[in-house]
Amino acid sequence: MRFRHADTIWATFPELASGALYATGIGAAADTGPRAAAYTARALARLADTTEGEFPEVLAWRRAFSRMGMKPTQYRCASESLLRRLRKEGTLPRIHPLVDLCNALSVAYAVPVAVLDVDRIAGPLLEVRPAAGDETYTAFGGGVERPAAGEVTFVDSAGRAHARRWTHRQSGHSAVGEHTRRVLVVTEAMHDDGAEAVSDLLKTLQEEVAAHWEAVTESAVLTGAAPDFVFGD
């Protein structure tokens, strides 16, 4: 399978930094709680001095959302939403060991981290691109939506959208659960030091996955010059 950002995305958002990791052998029995708590504590320490709305990582995504014609405080990127929840509640929900770990890394680095069940994605291509308007998106509640033409989303080869408004909300169709064994994790940043943050987050995630699962992993940092991540069989 191949994951990539369309050329038009790189042209419109040259500041984008992205990385992807594929892992097989993931299960729901691992205990990532202590490590997730350590990364969450890093975010809480940062939130003690300011709000997430002042973070350069969040402000960069707000600018990107504004450029896409969206009100950034109405549609927040996933990392901002998690940070906001963490600031208000002091904790993050427990969903799945890998999702919990990735959510904790997302708040620690203040950048979006998407986790998708590969077996729920129709290959051979998953592409971040503007929607054509005929894609289908399944919400977590089971309802079916159609992203508007031009909305940036993750689209597979069957025309299924796996996100709404790029990094705002993932799809319930490819959500990780008890059945999941193969995952694709994508992290994306827009701020000045985004490339360094993405590279460091990717390395950290690969180490954590190796420590908690007997998993086989592949990863890559993506750029406009090298936008493709080919993974799996």
C-alpha positions, 0 to 999 in steps of 0.5 A: 500500500502507498500513503502520500500527500497530493502534490497540490497539498505540498504546493499549498502548504510548503511548510508541512512536515509529515511522517508515517509509521506502519506496524503489524502485530499490534494488539489490545493487551499491552499496558501503555498507561505509564508511558502515556502518563509520562508524555501527558505530564510533559503537556500538562507542565507546558499547559501550567504556564499558558493555554494551548491557543498560545502554542506555536504548533497550534497557531500554525494549524489555526493559520492553515485552517484559516487558509482553507476557509474554516474558522479555526476555533470552530474546527480545531486540529486534533492535537489542539482538541486533545490539549484543550480537553487535557487542560480542562479535565487533567486527563485523556480518555482511555481508548486502546493502548496504541491510541492512548500512547499516540494521543499522549505523544500528540499532546506532548509534541502538540501536533496531530497524530492519526492512527488508522486500522490498515485492514479497513483502508482500501488500497493500493493508495491512501492520499491526503487531498482535496475531496472531489465531493463524492467521497463517503465518510463514516462518523464514529456514531455510524452516520455517513457524511460527504465531505464537500468538494475541496475539503482536505481529507484522507481518501482511499482507493474506494473513495472512502474518506478517513478524515474530516477537515484534514486533521480535525476528525478521523473516521469511525470506519478505520478506527483502531479497536480490539480487532486491529492488528495492522496500523498506519500512524501519520503525524503532521506539523505546520510550525517552524520546527515541524520537521524536527518535531515530526522526526523526533516523534516518529523515532519515539513512537517506533521505540515505544511500539517496539517496547510494547509489542512484538511488532514489525515496523516501517517508517518514513519522514515525508517531503514534497520531494519524497512524498510517498510511503510504501508499506506492507505487502 
